[in-house]
Amino acid sequence: MFKNFFPNKILSLGDNFFLILVILLVSVILVGLIYALFISPPDYVQGDSVRIMYVHVPASLLTLACFGFIGTASICTLIFKIKILPLMAKSLAPVGFLFGIISIVTGSLWGKPTWGIWWVWDARLTSMTILLLFYLAYMAVWKYVDNFEKANKISSVIGILGTLNLPVIKYSVDWWSTLHQTSSITLTSAPRIHYTMLIPLIIMLIGMIIYVLIIFLMKYKSEIIKFKLDRKKKEN
């Protein structure tokens, strides 16, 4: 599986491959939106505002997942010195940050009719905002530090420190008394959400995963090309 992300494999990806992914993306998102907006029922308490969930929840999950990969890659980079891992993590950071912004914005839109306020320094919201700052710091290092090895070390430390915040985000609603509701879907128990809402939620999650994959592969391919060109310049 990991061999599929070797530079020679990524560089061989052509326009047809990405076209197929885009068509798949549009198809899945279209089905998900139709299901979410028109087929799934309104919540008996929140009404139609609950439909924000179909964007907010997948965006939040992918924000955490992307930084989880960045943190894992950072640890492996410092230990095993694998050159492609920082390129992969660097390529995933922008789309992870984008979904973090979407998570915060949709959370605020959902919070207004639910809590009566756009923003509150709730434990979940605060810890998610802190994660966005880690994203910014991580991307800023790669942008403004010219030396690859130095940028790799600094960004890896940031990635590892940021990963320590992920359990806080995940369990903040359980550890503290917060306005944010507890998770309706966990790995250890049956979902506490009706299947008519769970199905569009899963479809939208799949669609967003495809989007992450497209942006990641395009960015990763460009980073590999840039890395190879920079190495040739140093050799010459």
N, C-alpha and C positions, 0 to 999 in steps of 0.2 A: 504493500500500500504506500509506504513512505517513498519507495523508488519512483512512484508516479510524479513526485514533486522535485525530482532531480532536475537540474538546469536544462539538460538536453531534452528531457521530456516536455518541459514547459515551453521551451523555445520552438518545439515542433507543433505546438497548438496553432491552428490556422483560423481564418475568419469563419469558416463553415462551422467549426466547433462552437465558437462563441455565438454564432447566429442561432444554432440549435438551442443553446442555453437561454438565449433571450426569448425565443419563441415559447420555450417551456415556462420561463418566468412569467411572461404575459398571460399565458393560459391559466397557470395555477393561481396567480393573483386575481385574475378576472373571476374565476370560479369562487375563490375565497371571498371576494368583495360582494358578489351577488348573494352568496350564502349568508354572509355576515350582515348585510344591509337589508335584505328583503325576506330571507327564509327563516333565519333564526329569530326566536321570539324576544320581545323586550323583557327586561327583568321586572319582577313583580314589585320591587322597591325602587330601583333606579330608573326604570322605564327605558327609553331608547338610548339614554346616555351610556348604557352599558356597552354599546357597540364600539365605543372607543377602545374597549378591551382587546379587540381583535387586531389592533395595531400596537397598542401599548405593551401588552404582555409579551408578544414575540420580540419586539424591539428591546425590551428590558432583558429578556433571556439571552439574546444575541450579544448585547453589550457585555454581559458578564462572561459569556462563553468566549468571546474574542479576547478579552483581557486575561481570561484563564489560560488560553493558549499562549498569549504573550508572556505571562509569568512562567509557565512551564518551559517555553522555549528559552527564556532568559536563564533559568537554572541550568538547563542542559547545555546552553552556550558557554557558560562560565566553567562548567565541569568538563565537557567533552570537546569544546572548541570546534563545533560543527558550523561551517561557514554559512550554509544555506538557512539555518534556523533564524538568525537575526534578520535576514532578508525576508523570510516568511512572516515573522512577527511585525517587522516594519511595514510590510504590505497590508497586513490585516488591521493595523491600528486606525487608519482613517475611517474605514467603514464601521469599525467598532465605535469610534467616537461619534459618527453620524447617527447610529442607532441610539447612542446615549442621549444625544440631543432630542431625538424623536421621543424617547422614553420620558424625558423630563417635560417636554411640551405637551404631549398627550396626557401625561399624568396630571398636569395643571388643568388642562381642559376637562378632564374627568373629575378633578377635585372640586371645581367650582360648583357644579350641580349636586355633587355628593356631600361635600363638606361645607359648602357655602363660602369657600375662599379659594383663590387661585393657587396660593402657595402657603405652606406652613413648614417650619423647621422640624418636620417629622424625622424620626431616626432613619427611615428608609430613604426619604428624599435627600436628606443631608449626606448620607453615606454614598448615595448614587452621584451626587454633585461632586463629592471628593474624588470619586473614581474618574469623573470627567477631567478633573485637574491632573490626575495621573496620566490620563491619555494625552492631554496637552503637553505635559512635561516630557513624556516619552517621544512624541512627535517633534517637539522643539529641539531636543538633543540631536536627532538625526538630521534636522534641517540646518542647524547652526554650528554643529561641530563637524569640521571638515575631515579630520582624521578618522578613518573607519574603525580602527581598533579602539581608540579612545571613546568614540560615540557608542560602540558596541558595549563597552564595559559600563559606561554611565547609564545607558538606556536599560541594560540588564538589571542593574541595581534598582532603577525606578520600576521596572516590570515586576521584580520580586516584591518590593515594598507595596506596590499597588495590589498585588494578589492577596496580601494579608487583609485587605479591605473587603474582599469578596464574601468571606463568611459573615462579616458584619452586615453587609447588604442583605444577604440571604436570610439570616436569623434575627435581624433587628426587630421584626414584628413579633417574634417569639420572646426575645430577651427583655424588651421594654414595652410599656403601654403606649401604643401609637394609634394615630388615626387610620393608618394604612391597614387594610385587611390582611389577614393571614393567607398563606398560599392555598389555593383551591386544588392545585395539582402538585403531588409529591411523588417521589420514586418509591416510597415505602408504604403507600396506602392508595386505596382506590380514589379516583377523582371525585371531588365534592361539587362537581359542576355537571349539569345535565348534558346529555349527548348532543342535543340540538345546538348547544353553545360550544361544546368541546370540538365537534367536527370542523366548523369553520375556523376555530382557533388553531387547530392542527394544520389545516390547509394554508392559512396565512403564515404560519411558522415555516412550513415547507417552502412557500414562495419566497419568504425573506432569506431563508438559507441559500436558495438558488441565487438570489441577488448578491449575497455576501460572497458566494463562490465566484460569480462573474467578476465583481470588482477586485476581489483578491487575486485571481489569476491574471487579470490584466495588469494590475499594479506589480505583482510578483514578476511577471515577464519583463516589464520595463526595468525593474530593479536589477534583475539578472544581467540584462544588456548593459545597463549603466555600470555595474560592478565589473564586468568583463572589459569594458572600454577603459575604465579607470586603472585597472590592473595592467593593461597594455601600455597606457601612457607612462606608468611608473617604470615598466620594463625598458621602454625606449629612452 
